[in-house]
């Protein structure tokens, strides 16, 4: 069985979300192996052969990667490291920028050429958009936000999956019976782990037939990234809520995020008040984050906000309200005024770093 993974890449590197998707896809391709985590109190699908469920297991010959770009510019070695036996390079003079329908049409052709039984992509904005178009082109259902997947015992044609619904506030068991099976991987579903033995990464060039209609929607300009870490991929996020008090109160949070090499995130009330831009909102209607550390300052923890940050490995809360809902999700909590605690943290980190 061939499992095909759409790989996004930037500046010559596979993006983190696609590296995790490759890990996820590799485990589906590995006979009988489950992949992903199970929510608390649940059990993952039963493993097949011993070791099949380990993210670092042997690469499956059926894992293939597909990426848009000239063959010589693709991060082939990285794809090989994650176990890709074949790499399909989608080359076209017309694909000079991101175009979701054109990408999907090329992906459909590669899926047919490779006889892919499963097509996987990262659950990024692009991954979900391209896969939705692919579903429309193939007439197959597309399952977004998967956190676990395994072949059904005794029936290799179906997949047992667990996926996130409503921005992660609910998880759903399902059986996917489709050919090919189309799914995207939730950002925090599985860590990116290279294969014990690299794949051969044999390169195949695919030149798609692109029509003007396929390019009706395409990127015409990309703004350069701002300073600091991206909210979606930052290892540390410093969050601010109503308790910050106003737009002028974010100076200390910005300084703390800078010292920690992280990004600033906010709750919905902050953007509703116009204190910070919507691009910094964490939650069901904002960005879902999965940092190593989420430091939430003055945030009550409404369910919509928690849906966006439960992927964090560690949550530390600073709040004057010991009964705030977010306290129940925290690894550590400081019951105190953020206007006193955050400057003290900044001063302590500066002192440790030998700076003022």
C-alpha positions as CSV (number, residue, x, y, z in Angstrom):
1,X,0.0,0.0,0.0
2,X,1.4,3.4,-1.0
3,X,0.8,6.3,1.4
4,X,1.5,9.7,-0.3
5,X,2.3,12.7,1.9
6,X,2.1,16.3,0.6
7,X,5.2,18.1,1.9
8,X,5.4,21.9,2.3
9,X,8.9,23.4,2.3
10,X,10.4,26.8,2.9
11,X,13.9,28.1,2.4
12,X,15.2,24.7,1.5
13,X,13.7,22.9,4.5
14,X,10.7,20.8,5.2
15,X,8.4,22.8,7.5
16,X,7.8,21.3,11.0
17,X,4.2,20.5,10.4
18,X,5.1,18.5,7.2
19,X,7.8,16.7,9.1
20,X,5.2,15.5,11.6
21,X,2.9,14.6,8.7
22,X,5.6,12.4,7.2
23,X,6.0,10.7,10.5
24,X,2.2,10.1,10.7
25,X,2.1,8.9,7.1
26,X,5.1,6.5,7.6
27,X,3.3,4.8,10.5
28,X,0.1,4.3,8.4
29,X,2.2,2.7,5.7
30,X,3.9,0.5,8.2
31,X,1.8,-2.7,8.3
32,X,-0.8,-2.5,11.0
33,X,0.9,0.3,12.9
34,X,-1.2,2.9,14.8
35,X,0.0,6.4,15.0
36,X,-0.8,9.5,17.1
37,X,-2.0,10.0,20.6
38,X,-5.2,9.0,22.4
39,X,-7.1,11.5,24.5
40,X,-7.1,11.0,28.3
41,X,-9.0,7.9,29.3
42,X,-9.0,6.5,25.8
43,X,-6.9,3.8,24.0
44,X,-5.2,4.0,20.7
45,X,-6.1,1.4,18.0
46,X,-4.3,-1.8,18.8
47,X,-0.9,-2.2,17.3
48,X,0.1,-4.7,14.7
49,X,3.5,-6.3,14.7
50,X,5.8,-5.4,17.6
51,X,7.4,-2.0,17.2
52,X,4.9,-0.9,14.5
53,X,3.5,1.8,16.7
54,X,6.9,3.5,17.5
55,X,7.4,6.8,15.6
56,X,11.0,5.8,14.9
57,X,10.1,2.4,13.3
58,X,11.5,1.1,10.1
59,X,10.6,3.1,7.0
60,X,7.9,1.5,4.8
61,X,8.6,1.0,1.2
62,X,5.1,2.4,0.5
63,X,5.8,5.9,1.8
64,X,6.1,8.5,-0.9
65,X,6.4,12.3,-0.6
66,X,5.2,14.9,-3.1
67,X,6.3,18.6,-3.2
68,X,5.9,21.5,-5.5
69,X,9.2,22.7,-6.9
70,X,12.1,21.9,-9.2
71,X,13.5,18.5,-8.3
72,X,16.9,20.0,-7.6
73,X,15.6,22.5,-5.1
74,X,13.5,20.1,-2.9
75,X,14.8,19.0,0.5
76,X,15.2,15.4,-0.7
77,X,17.6,14.4,2.1
78,X,15.2,15.5,4.7
79,X,12.3,13.6,3.1
80,X,14.6,10.5,2.9
81,X,15.4,10.9,6.6
82,X,11.7,10.5,7.4
83,X,11.5,7.3,5.3
84,X,10.2,8.5,1.9
85,X,11.0,5.7,-0.6
86,X,9.9,8.0,-3.5
87,X,9.8,11.8,-4.0
88,X,7.5,13.3,-6.6
89,X,8.7,16.8,-7.7
90,X,5.8,18.8,-9.2
91,X,7.5,21.1,-11.8
92,X,5.8,23.7,-13.9
93,X,6.7,27.2,-15.1
94,X,3.1,28.2,-14.2
95,X,3.4,27.2,-10.6
96,X,5.6,30.1,-9.5
97,X,3.4,30.7,-6.4
98,X,0.9,28.9,-4.2
99,X,-2.3,28.1,-6.1
100,X,-4.6,25.7,-4.2
101,X,-6.6,24.2,-7.0
102,X,-3.5,23.7,-9.2
103,X,-1.7,22.0,-6.3
104,X,-4.7,19.8,-5.8
105,X,-4.9,18.8,-9.5
106,X,-1.2,17.9,-9.5
107,X,-1.6,16.0,-6.3
108,X,-4.5,14.0,-7.8
109,X,-2.4,13.1,-10.8
110,X,0.5,12.0,-8.6
111,X,-1.9,10.0,-6.3
112,X,-3.1,8.1,-9.4
113,X,0.4,7.6,-10.8
114,X,1.6,6.2,-7.5
115,X,-1.5,4.2,-6.8
116,X,-1.8,5.9,-3.4
117,X,-4.3,4.3,-1.1
118,X,-3.9,7.1,1.4
119,X,-3.0,10.8,0.9
120,X,-1.8,12.8,3.9
121,X,-1.0,16.4,4.4
122,X,-0.2,18.6,7.4
123,X,-3.2,20.4,9.0
124,X,-1.9,23.8,8.0
125,X,-4.0,26.4,6.2
126,X,-2.5,25.2,2.9
127,X,-2.7,21.6,3.7
128,X,-6.3,21.7,4.6
129,X,-7.2,23.9,1.6
130,X,-5.4,21.7,-1.0
131,X,-6.8,18.5,0.5
132,X,-10.4,20.0,0.4
133,X,-9.9,20.7,-3.3
134,X,-8.5,17.2,-3.8
135,X,-11.6,15.8,-2.1
136,X,-13.8,17.7,-4.6
137,X,-11.7,16.5,-7.6
138,X,-11.8,12.9,-6.5
139,X,-15.3,12.8,-5.0
140,X,-13.9,11.4,-1.8
141,X,-14.4,12.6,1.8
142,X,-11.5,14.5,3.4
143,X,-11.0,14.1,7.1
144,X,-9.3,17.0,8.7
145,X,-7.5,17.3,12.1
146,X,-6.6,13.6,12.6
147,X,-4.7,12.8,15.8
148,X,-4.6,9.0,15.3
149,X,-5.0,6.6,12.5
150,X,-4.5,2.8,11.9
151,X,-5.6,0.3,9.4
152,X,-8.6,-1.6,10.5
153,X,-7.6,-5.2,11.7
154,X,-8.5,-7.6,8.9
155,X,-9.5,-4.9,6.5
156,X,-6.6,-2.9,5.0
157,X,-9.0,-0.9,2.9
158,X,-10.4,1.1,5.8
159,X,-8.8,3.3,8.5
160,X,-9.8,3.7,12.1
161,X,-9.2,7.3,12.9
162,X,-9.6,9.8,15.8
163,X,-9.9,13.4,14.8
164,X,-10.5,16.7,16.5
165,X,-13.7,18.5,16.0
166,X,-14.7,22.1,16.8
167,X,-11.1,23.3,17.2
168,X,-10.2,20.4,19.5
169,X,-13.1,20.8,22.0
170,X,-14.3,17.3,20.9
171,X,-12.6,14.2,19.6
172,X,-14.4,11.8,17.3
173,X,-13.9,8.1,16.5
174,X,-14.6,7.2,12.9
175,X,-14.0,4.6,10.2
176,X,-12.8,6.0,6.9
177,X,-13.8,3.9,3.9
178,X,-12.6,5.7,0.8
179,X,-10.2,5.2,-2.1
180,X,-8.0,7.0,-1.8
181,X,-8.4,8.0,1.9
182,X,-7.7,11.7,2.3
183,X,-6.7,13.2,5.7
184,X,-4.8,16.0,7.3
185,X,-2.8,15.7,10.5
186,X,-3.5,18.0,13.5
187,X,-0.5,20.1,14.3
188,X,0.1,18.5,17.8
189,X,-0.9,14.9,16.9
190,X,2.6,13.4,16.7
191,X,6.2,14.6,17.1
192,X,8.4,14.7,14.0
193,X,10.7,11.7,14.3
194,X,13.0,10.5,11.6
195,X,13.0,6.8,10.5
196,X,15.5,4.3,11.9
197,X,16.7,3.7,8.3
198,X,16.3,6.5,5.7
199,X,14.2,5.9,2.6
200,X,15.8,5.8,-0.9
201,X,13.9,9.0,-1.9
202,X,13.9,8.1,-5.6
203,X,13.0,11.3,-7.5
204,X,10.2,11.3,-10.1
205,X,9.4,14.5,-12.0
206,X,5.7,15.3,-12.6
207,X,4.8,18.1,-15.0
208,X,1.1,18.8,-14.5
209,X,-1.3,20.2,-17.0
210,X,-2.3,23.6,-15.5
211,X,-5.2,25.6,-16.9
212,X,-6.1,29.2,-16.4
213,X,-9.0,28.1,-14.3
214,X,-6.6,26.3,-12.0
215,X,-4.8,29.5,-11.4
216,X,-7.8,31.7,-10.8
217,X,-6.8,31.8,-7.1
218,X,-3.1,32.1,-6.5
219,X,-0.7,34.1,-4.3
220,X,0.4,37.3,-6.0
221,X,2.5,38.7,-3.2
222,X,3.9,37.5,0.1
223,X,4.7,39.9,2.9
224,X,8.0,39.2,4.6
225,X,7.6,37.6,8.0
226,X,7.6,40.0,10.9
227,X,10.2,40.1,13.7
228,X,10.0,37.4,16.3
229,X,8.7,33.8,16.2
230,X,5.6,32.8,14.4
231,X,2.7,32.3,16.8
232,X,1.7,28.9,15.3
233,X,5.2,27.4,15.5
234,X,6.8,29.3,18.5
235,X,8.3,27.1,21.2
236,X,7.2,29.7,23.8
237,X,4.0,31.8,23.7
238,X,3.3,34.5,26.2
239,X,-0.4,35.1,26.3
240,X,-2.3,38.2,27.5
241,X,-6.0,38.6,28.3
242,X,-8.4,41.1,29.8
243,X,-6.2,41.2,32.9
244,X,-3.5,43.1,31.0
245,X,-5.7,46.1,31.3
246,X,-5.2,47.7,27.9
247,X,-2.9,48.1,24.9
248,X,-0.3,49.8,26.9
249,X,0.0,46.8,29.2
250,X,1.6,44.5,26.6
251,X,5.0,46.1,26.8
252,X,6.2,43.8,29.6
253,X,4.7,40.7,27.8
254,X,6.5,41.6,24.6
255,X,9.8,42.0,26.5
256,X,9.2,38.6,28.2
257,X,8.4,36.9,24.9
258,X,11.6,38.4,23.3
259,X,13.8,37.2,26.2
260,X,12.3,33.7,25.9
261,X,12.6,33.7,22.1
262,X,8.8,33.4,21.8
263,X,5.8,35.1,20.5
264,X,2.9,37.1,22.0
265,X,-0.6,35.6,21.9
266,X,-3.9,37.0,23.1
267,X,-7.4,36.0,24.0
268,X,-10.5,36.9,22.0
269,X,-11.5,39.8,24.3
270,X,-8.2,41.5,23.6
271,X,-8.8,41.6,19.9
272,X,-12.5,42.5,20.3
273,X,-11.4,45.5,22.3
274,X,-9.0,46.4,19.6
275,X,-5.9,46.2,21.9
276,X,-4.0,43.8,19.6
277,X,-4.5,42.4,16.0
278,X,-6.5,39.3,15.3
279,X,-3.4,37.6,13.9
280,X,-2.3,37.2,17.6
281,X,-5.5,35.6,18.8
282,X,-5.2,32.1,20.3
283,X,-8.4,30.0,20.3
284,X,-11.2,28.4,18.4
285,X,-11.5,31.4,16.0
286,X,-7.8,32.3,16.1
287,X,-4.6,30.3,15.9
288,X,-4.1,26.9,17.5
289,X,-0.7,26.6,19.2
290,X,1.4,23.8,20.5
291,X,4.5,25.4,22.1
292,X,6.7,23.8,24.7
293,X,5.6,26.5,27.1
294,X,2.4,28.6,27.2
295,X,2.6,31.4,29.8
296,X,-0.9,32.8,30.1
297,X,-1.2,36.2,31.8
298,X,-4.5,37.6,32.9
299,X,-6.5,35.0,30.9
300,X,-9.6,33.4,32.4
301,X,-9.6,30.4,30.1
302,X,-12.9,30.3,28.2
303,X,-13.5,27.0,26.4
304,X,-12.9,28.7,23.0
305,X,-9.5,29.9,24.1
306,X,-8.5,26.6,25.7
307,X,-9.4,24.8,22.4
308,X,-6.5,26.8,20.8
309,X,-3.8,26.1,23.5
310,X,-4.4,22.6,24.8
311,X,-1.6,21.4,22.5
312,X,0.9,23.2,24.7
313,X,3.3,20.8,26.4
314,X,3.3,23.0,29.6
315,X,0.9,25.7,30.7
316,X,1.9,28.3,33.3
317,X,-0.7,30.7,34.5
318,X,-0.4,34.1,36.1
319,X,-3.8,35.3,37.4
320,X,-5.3,37.1,40.4
321,X,-8.3,34.7,40.4
322,X,-7.5,31.3,41.9
323,X,-10.8,30.0,40.6
324,X,-10.2,31.0,36.9
325,X,-11.1,28.0,34.6
326,X,-7.6,28.0,33.1
327,X,-6.1,27.1,36.4
328,X,-7.6,23.6,36.0
329,X,-5.5,23.1,32.9
330,X,-2.2,24.6,34.3
331,X,0.9,22.7,35.2
332,X,1.8,25.6,37.4
333,X,-0.1,28.7,38.6
334,X,1.0,32.0,40.1
335,X,-1.8,33.6,42.0
336,X,-0.8,37.3,41.7
337,X,-0.9,40.5,39.8
338,X,0.7,40.1,36.3
339,X,1.8,43.7,36.5
340,X,4.0,42.7,39.4
341,X,4.9,39.1,38.4
342,X,5.8,39.7,34.7
343,X,8.3,42.6,35.4
344,X,9.9,40.4,38.1
345,X,10.3,37.6,35.6
346,X,11.8,40.0,33.1
347,X,14.2,41.3,35.7
348,X,15.2,37.8,36.8
349,X,15.9,36.7,33.2
350,X,17.9,39.8,32.4
351,X,20.0,39.2,35.5
352,X,20.6,35.6,34.6
353,X,21.6,36.7,31.1
354,X,23.9,39.4,32.5
355,X,21.9,42.2,30.8
356,X,19.9,45.1,32.1
